[in-house]
Amino acid sequence: MKVAVRYYTRGGNTGKLAKAIAEAVGVEALTTDCPLEGDVDVLFLGSSVYAYGVDDEVKKFVAGIDVKVGKVVNFSTAALVKSTYKQVGKLLSAKGIAQAKEEYYCKGSFGPMHKGKPDEADLKAAADFAKRIVNG
Ligand SMILES: Cc1cc2nc3c(=O)[nH]c(=O)nc-3n(C[C@H](O)[C@H](O)[C@H](O)COP(=O)(O)O)c2cc1C
């Protein structure tokens, strides 16, 4: 099974999840400015919310996908909203790419809110989640 990890992070929170997920499934965590280089069965795609929306970089990355992707597994951090699942789902459906039902989300620190998040327990949960997706 071919697996890839792409993520966008401004403050590093989603980047921490990306690294934990990538390590758990034995691939490199790359940022969304690195296009996919070939077909993949599973793409773990990480994003966050900034002023209610995902960053344009994430939109650009999804719009630019020109290889076959079996399914995209969303992971995200945010301070207030639940996750970026729906927003990313809309981008994916515009491209005809399937989004997995499963996702990983946890709180991300934002100023005085959620200090230390994601923490070690979040990173372990993200790694376990990724292993379940890939290994069943
Ligand atoms: C400029 C800015 C705007 C934000 N707006 C929102 C928001 O509208 N809703 C929300 O839930 N979190 C919001 N957040 C919090 C981020 O989603 C949260 O800190 C997230 O973990 C950042 O991920 P990153 O460190 O990977 O960039 C905002 C953060 C920043 C810096």
The ligand as an SDF file (V2000), in Angstrom:
LIG
                    3D

 31 33  0  0  0  0  0  0  0  0999 V2000
   -4.5000   33.8160   12.5800 C   0  0  0  0  0  0  0  0  0  0  0  0
   -5.1740   32.6620   13.2710 C   0  0  0  0  0  0  0  0  0  0  0  0
   -6.5480   32.5030   13.1520 C   0  0  0  0  0  0  0  0  0  0  0  0
   -7.1970   31.4180   13.7950 C   0  0  0  0  0  0  0  0  0  0  0  0
   -8.5440   31.2610   13.6410 N   0  0  0  0  0  0  0  0  0  0  0  0
   -9.1530   30.1690   14.1940 C   0  0  0  0  0  0  0  0  0  0  0  0
  -10.5470   29.9350   13.9860 C   0  0  0  0  0  0  0  0  0  0  0  0
  -11.2440   30.6890   13.3060 O   0  0  0  0  0  0  0  0  0  0  0  0
  -11.1070   28.8430   14.5540 N   0  0  0  0  0  0  0  0  0  0  0  0
  -10.3720   27.9620   15.3020 C   0  0  0  0  0  0  0  0  0  0  0  0
  -10.9200   26.9650   15.7610 O   0  0  0  0  0  0  0  0  0  0  0  0
   -9.0470   28.1550   15.5180 N   0  0  0  0  0  0  0  0  0  0  0  0
   -8.4200   29.2290   14.9710 C   0  0  0  0  0  0  0  0  0  0  0  0
   -7.0760   29.4150   15.1520 N   0  0  0  0  0  0  0  0  0  0  0  0
   -6.3210   28.4630   15.9450 C   0  0  0  0  0  0  0  0  0  0  0  0
   -5.5700   27.4610   15.0850 C   0  0  0  0  0  0  0  0  0  0  0  0
   -6.4540   26.7020   14.2770 O   0  0  0  0  0  0  0  0  0  0  0  0
   -4.7750   26.5080   15.9930 C   0  0  0  0  0  0  0  0  0  0  0  0
   -3.8630   27.2670   16.7450 O   0  0  0  0  0  0  0  0  0  0  0  0
   -4.0620   25.4540   15.1690 C   0  0  0  0  0  0  0  0  0  0  0  0
   -3.5690   24.4550   16.0300 O   0  0  0  0  0  0  0  0  0  0  0  0
   -2.9320   26.0660   14.3730 C   0  0  0  0  0  0  0  0  0  0  0  0
   -2.2750   25.0490   13.6910 O   0  0  0  0  0  0  0  0  0  0  0  0
   -0.7630   25.1990   13.2140 P   0  0  0  0  0  0  0  0  0  0  0  0
    0.0830   25.4490   14.4490 O   0  0  0  0  0  0  0  0  0  0  0  0
   -0.4760   23.8790   12.5970 O   0  0  0  0  0  0  0  0  0  0  0  0
   -0.6870   26.3110   12.2490 O   0  0  0  0  0  0  0  0  0  0  0  0
   -6.4270   30.4870   14.5590 C   0  0  0  0  0  0  0  0  0  0  0  0
   -5.0360   30.6840   14.6590 C   0  0  0  0  0  0  0  0  0  0  0  0
   -4.4090   31.7330   14.0280 C   0  0  0  0  0  0  0  0  0  0  0  0
   -2.9130   31.8690   14.1600 C   0  0  0  0  0  0  0  0  0  0  0  0
  1  2  1  0
  2  3  1  0
  2 30  2  0
  3  4  2  0
  4  5  1  0
  4 28  1  0
  5  6  2  0
  6  7  1  0
  6 13  1  0
  7  8  2  0
  7  9  1  0
  9 10  1  0
 10 11  2  0
 10 12  1  0
 12 13  2  0
 13 14  1  0
 14 15  1  0
 14 28  1  0
 15 16  1  0
 16 17  1  0
 16 18  1  0
 18 19  1  0
 18 20  1  0
 20 21  1  0
 20 22  1  0
 22 23  1  0
 23 24  1  0
 24 25  2  0
 24 26  1  0
 24 27  1  0
 28 29  2  0
 29 30  1  0
 30 31  1  0
M  END
$$$$
